Amino acid sequence: MNSWKSCLALFSVLFAVTLSVNAQSSAVAIRAGHLFDSKTGKMLENQVIVIEGDKIKSVGPADSASIPPGALEIDLSKATVLPGLIDGHSHVFGFGLDGIKSGGAPFASPINDSREYRTMLALANAQKDLRAGFTTLRDLMSHGGGYADVDIKRVINRGIFQGPRMQVSTMGLVATGEGMLGSSEVNLPRNYQTVDGPWAARQAVREQIHYGADWIKFHSTAGYEIEPDGKLFSDPTFTKEEVAAIVDEAHRHGKKAACHAFGGEGLRNCIEAGVDTIEHAIEMDEATADAIKKKGIYLELTAYHYSLSEYTEKDAKSTGGKYSLEAMREKSGRLAIAKGLKISFGSGVGPFPHGSQAQEFAYLVKYGMTPAQAIQTATTVASEMMGWEERIGSIDKGKFADIVAVSGDPLKDITELEHVRFVMKGGEIVRNDIK
């Protein structure tokens, strides 16, 4: 009996020691030489971030930090540390090759390649974004991927594959006429879900929510033309009643609505209906900007997107080089920033290679933001837009340990964010190239 009790006591001690060692080994301490405080827009010096599991336990000056015994220490004392970046407008099912030479990024066709193959490439795209420092994505429309974006989010959340945190909008909604491929003699797969009429729109919203949509994304404008006088005509798709039905049905079920609109009637309908975010809004005068601000709607500029050859070459040909979406984007982007609209970082990555969307930051600065404000669009502002401000967006106690670092100072040179060297998501090191 005594021998049995002795063995039990020894086992208890060993078990306790094992728990203690495991608890200690799960702690991580990051020594940050420079730490960007996304809430204030200020740079803090010589900070220590203590992480336990996937959350931040504490953050504060190095000289008063309490580092748990046995913690893994990561030396970023010569780097600039920031919260994980958030891209609020991505397309992981986008395989555009703008600016890519042959043999570069993978390309997939909804006609010639299976959805299974395209889903694997989409997961790889999300992982490229993560390695570039974007620890969170709001993915807006699966572009022929159906509900597979929900599955990508699921396998990442379950830890089966590495990837960013995601909110997804599944197939997206368009009116008849948009996204139809081929001639009338063939029936090809469609990139979106087509609906006509308020009740059909409500039914589609309910269906997408049932199958896992976090957001309802819809196109309120389709093609565009630049008229001889330089004005932009954006073809409206849904009627005012259809837009109102989409937004109302999403809100009834506790979901948010994102509106793709270049301008004109389609943009006005979205503002009036009270969408949660507007994507693009390239044609925007002061009255429109004021209406967006009054409604508290978030705006995503996707500025870099309109410098792509896909647009610049088309516009140069159609206008003789006089006008372009790129120039319109800059004018309305400057207006939005000057007016103080809530601008959330959204790159539109997909038509251009994944992992390269940090180029958007330079455009925000060019349009009038300070580097600190530009970084805040991809941290505090974007986290609020997604409703995750209690989880991500700043390096604070209790939030997920989503942390990135660069070698230089992005407050002096915003393009430093195009060269992220360290990425951590939820306490797990994704990459560390800091020397």
Rosetta blueprint (number, residue, H / E / L):
1 M L
2 N H
3 S H
4 W H
5 K H
6 S H
7 C H
8 L H
9 A H
10 L H
11 F H
12 S H
13 V H
14 L H
15 F H
16 A H
17 V H
18 T H
19 L H
20 S H
21 V H
22 N H
23 A H
24 Q H
25 S H
26 S L
27 A E
28 V E
29 A E
30 I E
31 R E
32 A E
33 G E
34 H E
35 L E
36 F E
37 D E
38 S L
39 K L
40 T L
41 G L
42 K E
43 M E
44 L E
45 E E
46 N E
47 Q E
48 V E
49 I E
50 V E
51 I E
52 E E
53 G L
54 D L
55 K E
56 I E
57 K E
58 S E
59 V E
60 G E
61 P E
62 A H
63 D H
64 S H
65 A L
66 S L
67 I L
68 P L
69 P L
70 G L
71 A L
72 L E
73 E E
74 I E
75 D E
76 L E
77 S E
78 K E
79 A E
80 T E
81 V E
82 L E
83 P E
84 G L
85 L E
86 I E
87 D E
88 G E
89 H E
90 S E
91 H L
92 V L
93 F L
94 G L
95 F L
96 G L
97 L L
98 D L
99 G L
100 I L
101 K L
102 S L
103 G L
104 G L
105 A L
106 P L
107 F L
108 A L
109 S L
110 P L
111 I L
112 N L
113 D L
114 S L
115 R H
116 E H
117 Y H
118 R H
119 T H
120 M H
121 L H
122 A H
123 L H
124 A H
125 N H
126 A H
127 Q H
128 K H
129 D H
130 L H
131 R H
132 A L
133 G L
134 F E
135 T E
136 T E
137 L E
138 R E
139 D E
140 L L
141 M L
142 S L
143 H L
144 G L
145 G L
146 G L
147 Y L
148 A H
149 D H
150 V H
151 D H
152 I H
153 K H
154 R H
155 V H
156 I H
157 N H
158 R L
159 G L
160 I L
161 F L
162 Q L
163 G L
164 P L
165 R E
166 M E
167 Q E
168 V E
169 S L
170 T L
171 M L
172 G L
173 L E
174 V E
175 A L
176 T L
177 G L
178 E L
179 G L
180 M L
181 L L
182 G L
183 S L
184 S L
185 E L
186 V L
187 N L
188 L L
189 P L
190 R L
191 N L
192 Y L
193 Q E
194 T E
195 V L
196 D L
197 G L
198 P H
199 W H
200 A H
201 A H
202 R H
203 Q H
204 A H
205 V H
206 R H
207 E H
208 Q H
209 I H
210 H H
211 Y L
212 G L
213 A L
214 D L
215 W E
216 I E
217 K E
218 F E
219 H E
220 S L
221 T E
222 A E
223 G E
224 Y E
225 E E
226 I E
227 E L
228 P L
229 D L
230 G L
231 K L
232 L E
233 F E
234 S E
235 D E
236 P E
237 T L
238 F L
239 T L
240 K H
241 E H
242 E H
243 V H
244 A H
245 A H
246 I H
247 V H
248 D H
249 E H
250 A H
251 H H
252 R H
253 H L
254 G L
255 K L
256 K E
257 A E
258 A E
259 C E
260 H E
261 A E
262 F L
263 G L
264 G H
265 E H
266 G H
267 L H
268 R H
269 N H
270 C H
271 I H
272 E H
273 A H
274 G L
275 V L
276 D L
277 T E
278 I E
279 E E
280 H E
281 A L
282 I L
283 E L
284 M L
285 D L
286 E H
287 A H
288 T H
289 A H
290 D H
291 A H
292 I H
293 K H
294 K H
295 K H
296 G L
297 I L
298 Y E
299 L E
300 E E
301 L L
302 T L
303 A L
304 Y H
305 H H
306 Y H
307 S H
308 L L
309 S H
310 E H
311 Y H
312 T H
313 E H
314 K H
315 D H
316 A H
317 K H
318 S H
319 T H
320 G L
321 G L
322 K L
323 Y L
324 S L
325 L H
326 E H
327 A H
328 M H
329 R H
330 E H
331 K H
332 S H
333 G H
334 R H
335 L H
336 A H
337 I H
338 A H
339 K H
340 G L
341 L L
342 K E
343 I E
344 S L
345 F L
346 G L
347 S L
348 G L
349 V E
350 G L
351 P L
352 F L
353 P L
354 H L
355 G L
356 S L
357 Q H
358 A H
359 Q H
360 E H
361 F H
362 A H
363 Y H
364 L H
365 V H
366 K H
367 Y L
368 G L
369 M L
370 T L
371 P H
372 A H
373 Q H
374 A H
375 I H
376 Q H
377 T H
378 A L
379 T L
380 T H
381 V H
382 A H
383 S H
384 E H
385 M H
386 M L
387 G L
388 W L
389 E L
390 E L
391 R L
392 I L
393 G L
394 S L
395 I L
396 D L
397 K L
398 G L
399 K L
400 F E
401 A L
402 D L
403 I E
404 V E
405 A E
406 V E
407 S L
408 G L
409 D L
410 P L
411 L L
412 K L
413 D L
414 I H
415 T H
416 E H
417 L H
418 E H
419 H L
420 V L
421 R L
422 F E
423 V E
424 M E
425 K E
426 G L
427 G L
428 E E
429 I E
430 V E
431 R E
432 N E
433 D L
434 I L
435 K L
